[in-house]
Amino acid sequence: MKQKSNKSELKSLINKLISKYGFTIYPDQEELILSHETLTADEFTENILISNGLDPKLELNLYRTVKRLFTDRFGNEIYLDN
């Protein structure tokens, strides 16, 4: 079941990944992530890793960490509103 969330909640998670975990998310990459109507934990995680030049298939520990942060906050899938 999709959880309804607003973009500011997702942006807060992105900011946590930047400040606490050292990820780099450029404004255009952030806007692309936030432009989805629905977003799964896997889609989000892959977007974050790829935007940092990382291969999601090779960075398993980071993949699990980012995915867990998403699912702990939103579940497996979210519907984004304004």
PyMOL Python script that loads the backbone (N, CA, C, O; Angstrom):
from pymol import cmd

cmd.read_pdbstr("""\
ATOM      1  N   MET A   1       0.830  -1.178   0.000  1.00  0.00           N
ATOM      2  CA  MET A   1       0.000   0.000   0.000  1.00  0.00           C
ATOM      3  C   MET A   1       0.881   1.251   0.000  1.00  0.00           C
ATOM      4  O   MET A   1       1.850   1.346   0.754  1.00  0.00           O
ATOM      5  N   LYS A   2       0.529   2.196  -0.851  1.00  0.00           N
ATOM      6  CA  LYS A   2       1.296   3.430  -0.951  1.00  0.00           C
ATOM      7  C   LYS A   2       0.945   4.374   0.187  1.00  0.00           C
ATOM      8  O   LYS A   2      -0.215   4.519   0.571  1.00  0.00           O
ATOM      9  N   GLN A   3       1.969   5.002   0.708  1.00  0.00           N
ATOM     10  CA  GLN A   3       1.755   6.014   1.730  1.00  0.00           C
ATOM     11  C   GLN A   3       1.789   7.375   1.049  1.00  0.00           C
ATOM     12  O   GLN A   3       2.667   7.629   0.224  1.00  0.00           O
ATOM     13  N   LYS A   4       0.861   8.241   1.377  1.00  0.00           N
ATOM     14  CA  LYS A   4       0.855   9.582   0.816  1.00  0.00           C
ATOM     15  C   LYS A   4       1.826  10.448   1.606  1.00  0.00           C
ATOM     16  O   LYS A   4       1.751  10.515   2.833  1.00  0.00           O
ATOM     17  N   SER A   5       2.722  11.097   0.914  1.00  0.00           N
ATOM     18  CA  SER A   5       3.714  11.953   1.554  1.00  0.00           C
ATOM     19  C   SER A   5       3.892  13.204   0.709  1.00  0.00           C
ATOM     20  O   SER A   5       3.656  13.190  -0.500  1.00  0.00           O
ATOM     21  N   ASN A   6       4.302  14.269   1.345  1.00  0.00           N
ATOM     22  CA  ASN A   6       4.571  15.448   0.538  1.00  0.00           C
ATOM     23  C   ASN A   6       6.052  15.526   0.201  1.00  0.00           C
ATOM     24  O   ASN A   6       6.892  14.873   0.821  1.00  0.00           O
ATOM     25  N   LYS A   7       6.336  16.332  -0.784  1.00  0.00           N
ATOM     26  CA  LYS A   7       7.709  16.417  -1.286  1.00  0.00           C
ATOM     27  C   LYS A   7       8.682  16.935  -0.242  1.00  0.00           C
ATOM     28  O   LYS A   7       9.866  16.599  -0.275  1.00  0.00           O
ATOM     29  N   SER A   8       8.195  17.748   0.682  1.00  0.00           N
ATOM     30  CA  SER A   8       9.106  18.274   1.705  1.00  0.00           C
ATOM     31  C   SER A   8       9.608  17.167   2.627  1.00  0.00           C
ATOM     32  O   SER A   8      10.730  17.246   3.127  1.00  0.00           O
ATOM     33  N   GLU A   9       8.797  16.140   2.858  1.00  0.00           N
ATOM     34  CA  GLU A   9       9.238  15.006   3.673  1.00  0.00           C
ATOM     35  C   GLU A   9      10.341  14.226   2.959  1.00  0.00           C
ATOM     36  O   GLU A   9      11.321  13.808   3.576  1.00  0.00           O
ATOM     37  N   LEU A  10      10.166  14.037   1.657  1.00  0.00           N
ATOM     38  CA  LEU A  10      11.186  13.330   0.883  1.00  0.00           C
ATOM     39  C   LEU A  10      12.450  14.178   0.786  1.00  0.00           C
ATOM     40  O   LEU A  10      13.562  13.657   0.867  1.00  0.00           O
ATOM     41  N   LYS A  11      12.276  15.475   0.613  1.00  0.00           N
ATOM     42  CA  LYS A  11      13.422  16.375   0.559  1.00  0.00           C
ATOM     43  C   LYS A  11      14.193  16.340   1.876  1.00  0.00           C
ATOM     44  O   LYS A  11      15.419  16.445   1.877  1.00  0.00           O
ATOM     45  N   SER A  12      13.497  16.198   2.977  1.00  0.00           N
ATOM     46  CA  SER A  12      14.143  16.088   4.285  1.00  0.00           C
ATOM     47  C   SER A  12      15.036  14.844   4.347  1.00  0.00           C
ATOM     48  O   SER A  12      16.137  14.890   4.897  1.00  0.00           O
ATOM     49  N   LEU A  13      14.558  13.745   3.785  1.00  0.00           N
ATOM     50  CA  LEU A  13      15.375  12.528   3.740  1.00  0.00           C
ATOM     51  C   LEU A  13      16.594  12.735   2.846  1.00  0.00           C
ATOM     52  O   LEU A  13      17.696  12.305   3.186  1.00  0.00           O
ATOM     53  N   ILE A  14      16.402  13.385   1.718  1.00  0.00           N
ATOM     54  CA  ILE A  14      17.530  13.680   0.821  1.00  0.00           C
ATOM     55  C   ILE A  14      18.565  14.533   1.558  1.00  0.00           C
ATOM     56  O   ILE A  14      19.765  14.273   1.461  1.00  0.00           O
ATOM     57  N   ASN A  15      18.112  15.540   2.287  1.00  0.00           N
ATOM     58  CA  ASN A  15      19.036  16.388   3.054  1.00  0.00           C
ATOM     59  C   ASN A  15      19.789  15.594   4.116  1.00  0.00           C
ATOM     60  O   ASN A  15      20.960  15.865   4.380  1.00  0.00           O
ATOM     61  N   LYS A  16      19.127  14.621   4.722  1.00  0.00           N
ATOM     62  CA  LYS A  16      19.793  13.757   5.705  1.00  0.00           C
ATOM     63  C   LYS A  16      20.884  12.932   5.027  1.00  0.00           C
ATOM     64  O   LYS A  16      21.965  12.751   5.588  1.00  0.00           O
ATOM     65  N   LEU A  17      20.606  12.432   3.825  1.00  0.00           N
ATOM     66  CA  LEU A  17      21.612  11.659   3.097  1.00  0.00           C
ATOM     67  C   LEU A  17      22.823  12.521   2.752  1.00  0.00           C
ATOM     68  O   LEU A  17      23.955  12.039   2.734  1.00  0.00           O
ATOM     69  N   ILE A  18      22.575  13.781   2.483  1.00  0.00           N
ATOM     70  CA  ILE A  18      23.667  14.705   2.161  1.00  0.00           C
ATOM     71  C   ILE A  18      24.481  15.028   3.421  1.00  0.00           C
ATOM     72  O   ILE A  18      25.707  14.913   3.425  1.00  0.00           O
ATOM     73  N   SER A  19      23.786  15.431   4.481  1.00  0.00           N
ATOM     74  CA  SER A  19      24.496  15.909   5.671  1.00  0.00           C
ATOM     75  C   SER A  19      25.094  14.786   6.512  1.00  0.00           C
ATOM     76  O   SER A  19      26.209  14.919   7.015  1.00  0.00           O
ATOM     77  N   LYS A  20      24.372  13.690   6.667  1.00  0.00           N
ATOM     78  CA  LYS A  20      24.841  12.632   7.557  1.00  0.00           C
ATOM     79  C   LYS A  20      25.679  11.567   6.846  1.00  0.00           C
ATOM     80  O   LYS A  20      26.594  10.996   7.439  1.00  0.00           O
ATOM     81  N   TYR A  21      25.365  11.303   5.581  1.00  0.00           N
ATOM     82  CA  TYR A  21      26.013  10.199   4.878  1.00  0.00           C
ATOM     83  C   TYR A  21      26.949  10.660   3.763  1.00  0.00           C
ATOM     84  O   TYR A  21      27.592   9.829   3.122  1.00  0.00           O
ATOM     85  N   GLY A  22      27.038  11.971   3.519  1.00  0.00           N
ATOM     86  CA  GLY A  22      28.001  12.505   2.574  1.00  0.00           C
ATOM     87  C   GLY A  22      27.641  12.361   1.105  1.00  0.00           C
ATOM     88  O   GLY A  22      28.506  12.502   0.241  1.00  0.00           O
ATOM     89  N   PHE A  23      26.377  12.082   0.809  1.00  0.00           N
ATOM     90  CA  PHE A  23      25.975  11.999  -0.588  1.00  0.00           C
ATOM     91  C   PHE A  23      25.942  13.390  -1.207  1.00  0.00           C
ATOM     92  O   PHE A  23      25.758  14.384  -0.504  1.00  0.00           O
ATOM     93  N   THR A  24      26.118  13.457  -2.509  1.00  0.00           N
ATOM     94  CA  THR A  24      25.999  14.694  -3.253  1.00  0.00           C
ATOM     95  C   THR A  24      24.785  14.566  -4.156  1.00  0.00           C
ATOM     96  O   THR A  24      24.723  13.677  -5.005  1.00  0.00           O
ATOM     97  N   ILE A  25      23.835  15.445  -3.972  1.00  0.00           N
ATOM     98  CA  ILE A  25      22.629  15.456  -4.785  1.00  0.00           C
ATOM     99  C   ILE A  25      22.501  16.868  -5.339  1.00  0.00           C
ATOM    100  O   ILE A  25      22.224  17.808  -4.594  1.00  0.00           O
ATOM    101  N   TYR A  26      22.702  17.018  -6.639  1.00  0.00           N
ATOM    102  CA  TYR A  26      22.598  18.329  -7.264  1.00  0.00           C
ATOM    103  C   TYR A  26      21.130  18.698  -7.450  1.00  0.00           C
ATOM    104  O   TYR A  26      20.271  17.819  -7.524  1.00  0.00           O
ATOM    105  N   PRO A  27      20.842  19.996  -7.524  1.00  0.00           N
ATOM    106  CA  PRO A  27      19.441  20.431  -7.638  1.00  0.00           C
ATOM    107  C   PRO A  27      18.664  19.760  -8.775  1.00  0.00           C
ATOM    108  O   PRO A  27      17.496  19.415  -8.597  1.00  0.00           O
ATOM    109  N   ASP A  28      19.286  19.571  -9.924  1.00  0.00           N
ATOM    110  CA  ASP A  28      18.566  18.933 -11.037  1.00  0.00           C
ATOM    111  C   ASP A  28      18.274  17.459 -10.730  1.00  0.00           C
ATOM    112  O   ASP A  28      17.234  16.935 -11.129  1.00  0.00           O
ATOM    113  N   GLN A  29      19.184  16.801 -10.028  1.00  0.00           N
ATOM    114  CA  GLN A  29      18.956  15.405  -9.637  1.00  0.00           C
ATOM    115  C   GLN A  29      17.850  15.315  -8.585  1.00  0.00           C
ATOM    116  O   GLN A  29      17.004  14.422  -8.628  1.00  0.00           O
ATOM    117  N   GLU A  30      17.874  16.251  -7.647  1.00  0.00           N
ATOM    118  CA  GLU A  30      16.837  16.277  -6.617  1.00  0.00           C
ATOM    119  C   GLU A  30      15.471  16.519  -7.254  1.00  0.00           C
ATOM    120  O   GLU A  30      14.488  15.867  -6.902  1.00  0.00           O
ATOM    121  N   GLU A  31      15.419  17.455  -8.186  1.00  0.00           N
ATOM    122  CA  GLU A  31      14.155  17.757  -8.857  1.00  0.00           C
ATOM    123  C   GLU A  31      13.636  16.552  -9.625  1.00  0.00           C
ATOM    124  O   GLU A  31      12.429  16.310  -9.653  1.00  0.00           O
ATOM    125  N   LEU A  32      14.524  15.798 -10.244  1.00  0.00           N
ATOM    126  CA  LEU A  32      14.124  14.592 -10.961  1.00  0.00           C
ATOM    127  C   LEU A  32      13.522  13.567  -9.998  1.00  0.00           C
ATOM    128  O   LEU A  32      12.496  12.957 -10.301  1.00  0.00           O
ATOM    129  N   ILE A  33      14.145  13.381  -8.863  1.00  0.00           N
ATOM    130  CA  ILE A  33      13.626  12.447  -7.862  1.00  0.00           C
ATOM    131  C   ILE A  33      12.259  12.916  -7.356  1.00  0.00           C
ATOM    132  O   ILE A  33      11.332  12.118  -7.218  1.00  0.00           O
ATOM    133  N   LEU A  34      12.148  14.202  -7.085  1.00  0.00           N
ATOM    134  CA  LEU A  34      10.902  14.751  -6.555  1.00  0.00           C
ATOM    135  C   LEU A  34       9.794  14.843  -7.596  1.00  0.00           C
ATOM    136  O   LEU A  34       8.635  15.063  -7.244  1.00  0.00           O
ATOM    137  N   SER A  35      10.128  14.679  -8.859  1.00  0.00           N
ATOM    138  CA  SER A  35       9.126  14.810  -9.920  1.00  0.00           C
ATOM    139  C   SER A  35       8.260  13.567 -10.092  1.00  0.00           C
ATOM    140  O   SER A  35       7.255  13.611 -10.801  1.00  0.00           O
ATOM    141  N   HIS A  36       8.633  12.470  -9.459  1.00  0.00           N
ATOM    142  CA  HIS A  36       7.848  11.247  -9.574  1.00  0.00           C
ATOM    143  C   HIS A  36       6.499  11.407  -8.866  1.00  0.00           C
ATOM    144  O   HIS A  36       6.401  12.048  -7.819  1.00  0.00           O
ATOM    145  N   GLU A  37       5.477  10.817  -9.454  1.00  0.00           N
ATOM    146  CA  GLU A  37       4.175  10.801  -8.791  1.00  0.00           C
ATOM    147  C   GLU A  37       4.159   9.733  -7.701  1.00  0.00           C
ATOM    148  O   GLU A  37       3.625   9.947  -6.612  1.00  0.00           O
ATOM    149  N   THR A  38       4.745   8.593  -8.007  1.00  0.00           N
ATOM    150  CA  THR A  38       4.948   7.534  -7.028  1.00  0.00           C
ATOM    151  C   THR A  38       6.416   7.157  -7.061  1.00  0.00           C
ATOM    152  O   THR A  38       7.096   7.329  -8.073  1.00  0.00           O
ATOM    153  N   LEU A  39       6.890   6.645  -5.952  1.00  0.00           N
ATOM    154  CA  LEU A  39       8.298   6.295  -5.850  1.00  0.00           C
ATOM    155  C   LEU A  39       8.443   5.112  -4.903  1.00  0.00           C
ATOM    156  O   LEU A  39       7.965   5.145  -3.769  1.00  0.00           O
ATOM    157  N   THR A  40       9.110   4.067  -5.384  1.00  0.00           N
ATOM    158  CA  THR A  40       9.369   2.914  -4.524  1.00  0.00           C
ATOM    159  C   THR A  40      10.705   3.100  -3.817  1.00  0.00           C
ATOM    160  O   THR A  40      11.519   3.942  -4.195  1.00  0.00           O
ATOM    161  N   ALA A  41      10.905   2.303  -2.797  1.00  0.00           N
ATOM    162  CA  ALA A  41      12.171   2.348  -2.062  1.00  0.00           C
ATOM    163  C   ALA A  41      13.335   2.006  -2.987  1.00  0.00           C
ATOM    164  O   ALA A  41      14.396   2.625  -2.907  1.00  0.00           O
ATOM    165  N   ASP A  42      13.137   1.021  -3.864  1.00  0.00           N
ATOM    166  CA  ASP A  42      14.206   0.639  -4.788  1.00  0.00           C
ATOM    167  C   ASP A  42      14.493   1.745  -5.807  1.00  0.00           C
ATOM    168  O   ASP A  42      15.654   2.023  -6.104  1.00  0.00           O
ATOM    169  N   GLU A  43      13.445   2.375  -6.343  1.00  0.00           N
ATOM    170  CA  GLU A  43      13.648   3.460  -7.302  1.00  0.00           C
ATOM    171  C   GLU A  43      14.403   4.620  -6.659  1.00  0.00           C
ATOM    172  O   GLU A  43      15.332   5.170  -7.251  1.00  0.00           O
ATOM    173  N   PHE A  44      14.005   4.982  -5.460  1.00  0.00           N
ATOM    174  CA  PHE A  44      14.673   6.062  -4.745  1.00  0.00           C
ATOM    175  C   PHE A  44      16.136   5.731  -4.505  1.00  0.00           C
ATOM    176  O   PHE A  44      17.018   6.546  -4.774  1.00  0.00           O
ATOM    177  N   THR A  45      16.388   4.542  -4.002  1.00  0.00           N
ATOM    178  CA  THR A  45      17.751   4.123  -3.681  1.00  0.00           C
ATOM    179  C   THR A  45      18.629   4.111  -4.922  1.00  0.00           C
ATOM    180  O   THR A  45      19.757   4.604  -4.889  1.00  0.00           O
ATOM    181  N   GLU A  46      18.128   3.558  -6.006  1.00  0.00           N
ATOM    182  CA  GLU A  46      18.891   3.522  -7.249  1.00  0.00           C
ATOM    183  C   GLU A  46      19.185   4.931  -7.752  1.00  0.00           C
ATOM    184  O   GLU A  46      20.299   5.208  -8.197  1.00  0.00           O
ATOM    185  N   ASN A  47      18.199   5.823  -7.688  1.00  0.00           N
ATOM    186  CA  ASN A  47      18.409   7.208  -8.110  1.00  0.00           C
ATOM    187  C   ASN A  47      19.503   7.883  -7.292  1.00  0.00           C
ATOM    188  O   ASN A  47      20.360   8.576  -7.841  1.00  0.00           O
ATOM    189  N   ILE A  48      19.470   7.678  -5.982  1.00  0.00           N
ATOM    190  CA  ILE A  48      20.476   8.301  -5.106  1.00  0.00           C
ATOM    191  C   ILE A  48      21.870   7.777  -5.443  1.00  0.00           C
ATOM    192  O   ILE A  48      22.804   8.562  -5.610  1.00  0.00           O
ATOM    193  N   LEU A  49      22.015   6.469  -5.542  1.00  0.00           N
ATOM    194  CA  LEU A  49      23.338   5.898  -5.810  1.00  0.00           C
ATOM    195  C   LEU A  49      23.849   6.281  -7.187  1.00  0.00           C
ATOM    196  O   LEU A  49      25.006   6.678  -7.328  1.00  0.00           O
ATOM    197  N   ILE A  50      23.009   6.168  -8.198  1.00  0.00           N
ATOM    198  CA  ILE A  50      23.429   6.503  -9.561  1.00  0.00           C
ATOM    199  C   ILE A  50      23.809   7.976  -9.663  1.00  0.00           C
ATOM    200  O   ILE A  50      24.776   8.321 -10.342  1.00  0.00           O
ATOM    201  N   SER A  51      23.057   8.845  -8.996  1.00  0.00           N
ATOM    202  CA  SER A  51      23.381  10.279  -9.051  1.00  0.00           C
ATOM    203  C   SER A  51      24.718  10.590  -8.385  1.00  0.00           C
ATOM    204  O   SER A  51      25.275  11.670  -8.578  1.00  0.00           O
ATOM    205  N   ASN A  52      25.228   9.649  -7.605  1.00  0.00           N
ATOM    206  CA  ASN A  52      26.547   9.801  -6.984  1.00  0.00           C
ATOM    207  C   ASN A  52      27.624   8.992  -7.706  1.00  0.00           C
ATOM    208  O   ASN A  52      28.727   8.802  -7.192  1.00  0.00           O
ATOM    209  N   GLY A  53      27.284   8.520  -8.904  1.00  0.00           N
ATOM    210  CA  GLY A  53      28.255   7.777  -9.700  1.00  0.00           C
ATOM    211  C   GLY A  53      28.526   6.377  -9.184  1.00  0.00           C
ATOM    212  O   GLY A  53      29.569   5.798  -9.486  1.00  0.00           O
ATOM    213  N   LEU A  54      27.604   5.826  -8.410  1.00  0.00           N
ATOM    214  CA  LEU A  54      27.790   4.499  -7.828  1.00  0.00           C
ATOM    215  C   LEU A  54      26.892   3.484  -8.522  1.00  0.00           C
ATOM    216  O   LEU A  54      25.791   3.816  -8.963  1.00  0.00           O
ATOM    217  N   ASP A  55      27.358   2.268  -8.616  1.00  0.00           N
ATOM    218  CA  ASP A  55      26.581   1.192  -9.213  1.00  0.00           C
ATOM    219  C   ASP A  55      25.785   0.501  -8.113  1.00  0.00           C
ATOM    220  O   ASP A  55      26.368  -0.116  -7.222  1.00  0.00           O
ATOM    221  N   PRO A  56      24.445   0.598  -8.168  1.00  0.00           N
ATOM    222  CA  PRO A  56      23.624  -0.020  -7.118  1.00  0.00           C
ATOM    223  C   PRO A  56      23.854  -1.519  -6.959  1.00  0.00           C
ATOM    224  O   PRO A  56      23.631  -2.062  -5.877  1.00  0.00           O
ATOM    225  N   LYS A  57      24.290  -2.190  -8.007  1.00  0.00           N
ATOM    226  CA  LYS A  57      24.519  -3.634  -7.936  1.00  0.00           C
ATOM    227  C   LYS A  57      25.816  -3.972  -7.209  1.00  0.00           C
ATOM    228  O   LYS A  57      26.002  -5.094  -6.736  1.00  0.00           O
ATOM    229  N   LEU A  58      26.710  -2.991  -7.125  1.00  0.00           N
ATOM    230  CA  LEU A  58      28.005  -3.231  -6.479  1.00  0.00           C
ATOM    231  C   LEU A  58      28.086  -2.654  -5.068  1.00  0.00           C
ATOM    232  O   LEU A  58      28.854  -3.139  -4.238  1.00  0.00           O
ATOM    233  N   GLU A  59      27.307  -1.639  -4.805  1.00  0.00           N
ATOM    234  CA  GLU A  59      27.345  -0.955  -3.507  1.00  0.00           C
ATOM    235  C   GLU A  59      26.238  -1.475  -2.592  1.00  0.00           C
ATOM    236  O   GLU A  59      25.337  -0.728  -2.211  1.00  0.00           O
ATOM    237  N   LEU A  60      26.312  -2.748  -2.247  1.00  0.00           N
ATOM    238  CA  LEU A  60      25.222  -3.390  -1.519  1.00  0.00           C
ATOM    239  C   LEU A  60      24.998  -2.819  -0.125  1.00  0.00           C
ATOM    240  O   LEU A  60      23.851  -2.677   0.297  1.00  0.00           O
ATOM    241  N   ASN A  61      26.050  -2.492   0.590  1.00  0.00           N
ATOM    242  CA  ASN A  61      25.876  -1.933   1.938  1.00  0.00           C
ATOM    243  C   ASN A  61      25.207  -0.565   1.890  1.00  0.00           C
ATOM    244  O   ASN A  61      24.292  -0.283   2.662  1.00  0.00           O
ATOM    245  N   LEU A  62      25.675   0.286   0.972  1.00  0.00           N
ATOM    246  CA  LEU A  62      25.040   1.595   0.821  1.00  0.00           C
ATOM    247  C   LEU A  62      23.605   1.453   0.343  1.00  0.00           C
ATOM    248  O   LEU A  62      22.721   2.184   0.790  1.00  0.00           O
ATOM    249  N   TYR A  63      23.375   0.515  -0.561  1.00  0.00           N
ATOM    250  CA  TYR A  63      22.033   0.276  -1.076  1.00  0.00           C
ATOM    251  C   TYR A  63      21.093  -0.065   0.081  1.00  0.00           C
ATOM    252  O   TYR A  63      20.009   0.506   0.204  1.00  0.00           O
ATOM    253  N   ARG A  64      21.519  -0.986   0.910  1.00  0.00           N
ATOM    254  CA  ARG A  64      20.684  -1.390   2.052  1.00  0.00           C
ATOM    255  C   ARG A  64      20.436  -0.236   3.014  1.00  0.00           C
ATOM    256  O   ARG A  64      19.331  -0.081   3.534  1.00  0.00           O
ATOM    257  N   THR A  65      21.464   0.571   3.249  1.00  0.00           N
ATOM    258  CA  THR A  65      21.338   1.700   4.166  1.00  0.00           C
ATOM    259  C   THR A  65      20.326   2.717   3.655  1.00  0.00           C
ATOM    260  O   THR A  65      19.431   3.131   4.393  1.00  0.00           O
ATOM    261  N   VAL A  66      20.464   3.118   2.402  1.00  0.00           N
ATOM    262  CA  VAL A  66      19.558   4.121   1.832  1.00  0.00           C
ATOM    263  C   VAL A  66      18.134   3.570   1.770  1.00  0.00           C
ATOM    264  O   VAL A  66      17.177   4.264   2.116  1.00  0.00           O
ATOM    265  N   LYS A  67      18.003   2.337   1.334  1.00  0.00           N
ATOM    266  CA  LYS A  67      16.670   1.733   1.247  1.00  0.00           C
ATOM    267  C   LYS A  67      16.021   1.643   2.623  1.00  0.00           C
ATOM    268  O   LYS A  67      14.830   1.921   2.764  1.00  0.00           O
ATOM    269  N   ARG A  68      16.783   1.262   3.625  1.00  0.00           N
ATOM    270  CA  ARG A  68      16.242   1.161   4.985  1.00  0.00           C
ATOM    271  C   ARG A  68      15.782   2.520   5.500  1.00  0.00           C
ATOM    272  O   ARG A  68      14.736   2.619   6.141  1.00  0.00           O
ATOM    273  N   LEU A  69      16.557   3.566   5.223  1.00  0.00           N
ATOM    274  CA  LEU A  69      16.150   4.906   5.643  1.00  0.00           C
ATOM    275  C   LEU A  69      14.823   5.299   4.993  1.00  0.00           C
ATOM    276  O   LEU A  69      13.967   5.908   5.635  1.00  0.00           O
ATOM    277  N   PHE A  70      14.659   4.949   3.724  1.00  0.00           N
ATOM    278  CA  PHE A  70      13.416   5.240   3.015  1.00  0.00           C
ATOM    279  C   PHE A  70      12.257   4.444   3.604  1.00  0.00           C
ATOM    280  O   PHE A  70      11.215   5.009   3.935  1.00  0.00           O
ATOM    281  N   THR A  71      12.442   3.124   3.735  1.00  0.00           N
ATOM    282  CA  THR A  71      11.334   2.277   4.194  1.00  0.00           C
ATOM    283  C   THR A  71      10.974   2.551   5.658  1.00  0.00           C
ATOM    284  O   THR A  71       9.805   2.457   6.032  1.00  0.00           O
ATOM    285  N   ASP A  72      11.955   2.886   6.482  1.00  0.00           N
ATOM    286  CA  ASP A  72      11.650   3.230   7.874  1.00  0.00           C
ATOM    287  C   ASP A  72      10.751   4.452   7.958  1.00  0.00           C
ATOM    288  O   ASP A  72       9.921   4.570   8.859  1.00  0.00           O
ATOM    289  N   ARG A  73      10.929   5.351   7.014  1.00  0.00           N
ATOM    290  CA  ARG A  73      10.175   6.608   7.040  1.00  0.00           C
ATOM    291  C   ARG A  73       8.867   6.551   6.252  1.00  0.00           C
ATOM    292  O   ARG A  73       7.862   7.136   6.654  1.00  0.00           O
ATOM    293  N   PHE A  74       8.894   5.829   5.108  1.00  0.00           N
ATOM    294  CA  PHE A  74       7.756   5.878   4.189  1.00  0.00           C
ATOM    295  C   PHE A  74       7.110   4.530   3.880  1.00  0.00           C
ATOM    296  O   PHE A  74       6.020   4.498   3.309  1.00  0.00           O
ATOM    297  N   GLY A  75       7.741   3.436   4.234  1.00  0.00           N
ATOM    298  CA  GLY A  75       7.267   2.136   3.770  1.00  0.00           C
ATOM    299  C   GLY A  75       7.915   1.821   2.429  1.00  0.00           C
ATOM    300  O   GLY A  75       8.931   2.419   2.074  1.00  0.00           O
ATOM    301  N   ASN A  76       7.337   0.887   1.684  1.00  0.00           N
ATOM    302  CA  ASN A  76       7.959   0.455   0.421  1.00  0.00           C
ATOM    303  C   ASN A  76       7.678   1.354  -0.761  1.00  0.00           C
ATOM    304  O   ASN A  76       8.422   1.333  -1.742  1.00  0.00           O
ATOM    305  N   GLU A  77       6.603   2.157  -0.690  1.00  0.00           N
ATOM    306  CA  GLU A  77       6.254   2.999  -1.825  1.00  0.00           C
ATOM    307  C   GLU A  77       5.469   4.204  -1.320  1.00  0.00           C
ATOM    308  O   GLU A  77       4.661   4.103  -0.396  1.00  0.00           O
ATOM    309  N   ILE A  78       5.733   5.356  -1.957  1.00  0.00           N
ATOM    310  CA  ILE A  78       4.999   6.556  -1.577  1.00  0.00           C
ATOM    311  C   ILE A  78       4.352   7.196  -2.796  1.00  0.00           C
ATOM    312  O   ILE A  78       4.807   7.039  -3.929  1.00  0.00           O
ATOM    313  N   TYR A  79       3.293   7.911  -2.527  1.00  0.00           N
ATOM    314  CA  TYR A  79       2.637   8.757  -3.510  1.00  0.00           C
ATOM    315  C   TYR A  79       2.977  10.188  -3.097  1.00  0.00           C
ATOM    316  O   TYR A  79       2.713  10.599  -1.967  1.00  0.00           O
ATOM    317  N   LEU A  80       3.563  10.935  -4.020  1.00  0.00           N
ATOM    318  CA  LEU A  80       3.992  12.292  -3.678  1.00  0.00           C
ATOM    319  C   LEU A  80       2.937  13.315  -4.083  1.00  0.00           C
ATOM    320  O   LEU A  80       2.476  13.334  -5.224  1.00  0.00           O
ATOM    321  N   ASP A  81       2.571  14.150  -3.146  1.00  0.00           N
ATOM    322  CA  ASP A  81       1.742  15.302  -3.462  1.00  0.00           C
ATOM    323  C   ASP A  81       2.585  16.543  -3.272  1.00  0.00           C
ATOM    324  O   ASP A  81       3.802  16.442  -3.119  1.00  0.00           O
ATOM    325  N   ASN A  82       1.988  17.673  -3.278  1.00  0.00           N
ATOM    326  CA  ASN A  82       2.750  18.923  -3.116  1.00  0.00           C
ATOM    327  C   ASN A  82       3.112  19.056  -1.670  1.00  0.00           C
ATOM    328  O   ASN A  82       3.758  20.030  -1.283  1.00  0.00           O
TER     329      ASN A  82
END
""", "prot")
cmd.dss("prot")
cmd.show_as("cartoon", "prot")
cmd.util.cbc("prot")
cmd.orient("prot")
